[in-house]
Amino acid sequence: MSEKSCGPVARTVLQRCLQARLQVKPAGEDSEAQWVQIDRGMVMYVCFFKGATDDMLPKMVSTLLNLRLCESDSGKIVSVLELPGSLLIVPQATLGGKAKGKAMQYHNNVAKEDGMRLYSAFVSLCEKELMAAAASAETGVTVKHGTYGNRQVLTLETNGPYTHLMEF
């Protein structure tokens, strides 16, 4: 764990969506841009801070996927697992920023290598849990994700705004 145990070790922003599209690779001289896309579900932005460990991930994933934040066809508020809906996971290191004067600082974020490892494990756990829930419903639910450490372009169609901040 970290020297300081008083603050959060992860921050997420959850935003329900009708559709979301994320550019994961920009166009090159000889190639088109690569995108991932989901339909109805949730966009989840995630940032890990110093002190984050793999041990915290299962509870974090379970909490996030079971929160009742999505609207069903009948208007009932349900979890993304109950909807069932798709998930787009976006690494968002800027969620760890703190203002110092007129600049932002990110000193509390995990090191890039640790962040990549935690993000990859987080995505895998989300895929496992969402796919298990979707298997019984036999739906076209998907889990898509961005690439850690790269700038990405996001287009989002929301049925809100309906955005929530969660810290762990």
C-alpha positions as CSV (number, residue, x, y, z in Angstrom):
1,M,0.0,0.0,0.0
2,S,1.0,3.6,-0.1
3,E,2.6,5.7,2.6
4,K,-0.7,7.7,2.8
5,S,-3.9,5.7,3.2
6,C,-6.1,8.7,3.7
7,G,-7.1,9.4,0.1
8,P,-8.6,7.4,-2.7
9,V,-6.5,5.0,-4.8
10,A,-8.8,5.1,-7.9
11,R,-11.3,7.5,-9.4
12,T,-13.9,6.7,-12.0
13,V,-16.5,8.7,-13.9
14,L,-19.5,6.8,-15.1
15,Q,-21.7,8.1,-17.9
16,R,-24.6,6.2,-19.4
17,C,-24.8,6.4,-23.2
18,L,-27.0,5.6,-26.1
19,Q,-23.8,5.2,-28.3
20,A,-20.1,5.9,-27.8
21,R,-17.2,5.7,-30.2
22,L,-13.5,6.0,-29.3
23,Q,-10.6,6.4,-31.6
24,V,-7.9,4.1,-30.4
25,K,-5.4,4.7,-33.2
26,P,-5.1,7.8,-35.3
27,A,-4.9,7.7,-39.1
28,G,-1.4,7.2,-40.5
29,E,0.0,7.9,-43.9
30,D,-1.0,4.4,-45.1
31,S,-3.9,3.6,-42.7
32,E,-7.2,4.8,-41.5
33,A,-8.0,5.6,-37.9
34,Q,-9.1,2.7,-35.8
35,W,-12.2,3.0,-33.6
36,V,-14.1,1.0,-31.1
37,Q,-17.8,1.5,-30.6
38,I,-20.6,0.5,-28.2
39,D,-24.3,1.0,-28.3
40,R,-26.5,1.5,-25.3
41,G,-24.7,1.1,-22.0
42,M,-22.0,3.0,-20.1
43,V,-18.8,4.8,-20.7
44,M,-16.4,4.4,-17.7
45,Y,-13.3,6.6,-17.3
46,V,-10.8,5.2,-14.9
47,C,-7.6,6.6,-13.2
48,F,-5.4,4.8,-10.6
49,F,-3.5,6.6,-7.9
50,K,-0.4,5.6,-5.9
51,G,-1.4,2.9,-3.5
52,A,-3.7,1.1,-6.0
53,T,-3.3,-2.7,-6.0
54,D,-4.7,-5.6,-7.9
55,D,-6.4,-6.8,-4.7
56,M,-8.9,-3.9,-4.9
57,L,-10.0,-4.5,-8.5
58,P,-12.6,-7.2,-8.0
59,K,-14.6,-5.2,-5.5
60,M,-14.2,-2.0,-7.6
61,V,-15.5,-3.8,-10.7
62,S,-18.4,-5.4,-8.9
63,T,-19.4,-2.1,-7.4
64,L,-19.2,-0.2,-10.7
65,L,-21.1,-2.8,-12.7
66,N,-23.8,-3.3,-10.2
67,L,-24.6,0.4,-9.6
68,R,-28.1,1.2,-10.8
69,L,-27.3,4.0,-13.3
70,C,-28.9,2.9,-16.6
71,E,-32.4,3.3,-17.7
72,S,-34.3,0.3,-19.0
73,D,-36.9,0.4,-21.8
74,S,-39.6,0.6,-19.1
75,G,-37.9,3.6,-17.5
76,K,-36.7,1.6,-14.5
77,I,-33.1,2.5,-13.2
78,V,-31.0,-0.7,-13.4
79,S,-27.3,-1.6,-13.5
80,V,-25.4,-2.1,-16.7
81,L,-25.5,-5.8,-15.9
82,E,-29.3,-5.9,-15.6
83,L,-29.9,-3.7,-18.6
84,P,-27.9,-5.6,-20.2
85,G,-25.7,-2.9,-21.7
86,S,-22.3,-2.6,-23.3
87,L,-19.3,-1.0,-21.7
88,L,-16.6,1.4,-23.0
89,I,-13.7,1.7,-20.7
90,V,-11.4,4.8,-21.2
91,P,-8.1,5.3,-19.3
92,Q,-8.3,8.8,-18.0
93,A,-5.1,9.9,-16.2
94,T,-6.3,13.5,-16.0
95,L,-8.9,12.4,-13.4
96,G,-5.9,12.5,-11.0
97,G,-5.0,16.1,-11.6
98,K,-4.8,18.7,-8.9
99,A,-4.6,22.4,-9.6
100,K,-1.5,24.2,-8.5
101,G,-1.7,27.8,-9.4
102,K,-2.7,27.9,-13.1
103,A,-1.3,24.5,-13.9
104,M,-2.5,20.9,-13.3
105,Q,-0.2,18.4,-11.6
106,Y,-0.5,14.6,-11.6
107,H,1.9,13.6,-8.8
108,N,-0.5,11.2,-7.1
109,N,-1.1,9.1,-10.2
110,V,0.5,5.6,-10.4
111,A,3.6,5.1,-12.5
112,K,2.8,4.4,-16.2
113,E,3.8,0.7,-16.0
114,D,1.7,0.1,-12.9
115,G,-1.2,2.0,-14.5
116,M,-1.0,-0.1,-17.6
117,R,-1.0,-3.3,-15.6
118,L,-3.9,-2.2,-13.3
119,Y,-5.9,-0.9,-16.3
120,S,-5.4,-4.2,-18.2
121,A,-6.5,-6.3,-15.2
122,F,-9.5,-3.9,-14.7
123,V,-10.6,-4.3,-18.3
124,S,-10.3,-8.1,-18.0
125,L,-12.4,-8.3,-14.9
126,C,-15.1,-6.1,-16.4
127,E,-15.1,-8.3,-19.5
128,K,-15.4,-11.4,-17.4
129,E,-18.3,-10.1,-15.3
130,L,-20.2,-8.4,-18.1
131,M,-19.9,-11.4,-20.4
132,A,-21.1,-13.8,-17.7
133,A,-24.2,-11.7,-17.1
134,A,-24.8,-11.3,-20.8
135,A,-24.4,-15.0,-21.6
136,S,-27.7,-15.8,-19.8
137,A,-29.5,-13.1,-21.7
138,E,-27.9,-13.9,-25.1
139,T,-27.6,-10.3,-26.1
140,G,-25.0,-8.4,-28.2
141,V,-23.4,-6.9,-25.2
142,T,-19.7,-5.9,-25.7
143,V,-16.9,-4.5,-23.7
144,K,-14.6,-2.2,-25.6
145,H,-11.7,-0.2,-24.2
146,G,-9.2,2.5,-25.1
147,T,-5.4,2.2,-25.1
148,Y,-3.5,3.3,-22.0
149,G,-1.2,6.2,-22.2
150,N,-2.4,7.6,-25.6
151,R,-4.5,10.5,-26.6
152,Q,-7.9,9.4,-27.9
153,V,-10.9,10.9,-29.6
154,L,-14.3,10.2,-28.1
155,T,-17.7,10.9,-29.5
156,L,-20.6,10.2,-27.2
157,E,-24.4,10.3,-27.4
158,T,-25.9,10.5,-24.0
159,N,-29.4,10.2,-22.6
160,G,-28.8,12.6,-19.7
161,P,-26.5,14.2,-18.9
162,Y,-26.2,11.5,-16.3
163,T,-22.7,11.3,-15.0
164,H,-21.3,10.0,-11.7
165,L,-18.0,10.2,-9.9
166,M,-16.9,7.3,-7.8
167,E,-13.7,7.0,-5.7
168,F,-12.2,3.8,-4.2
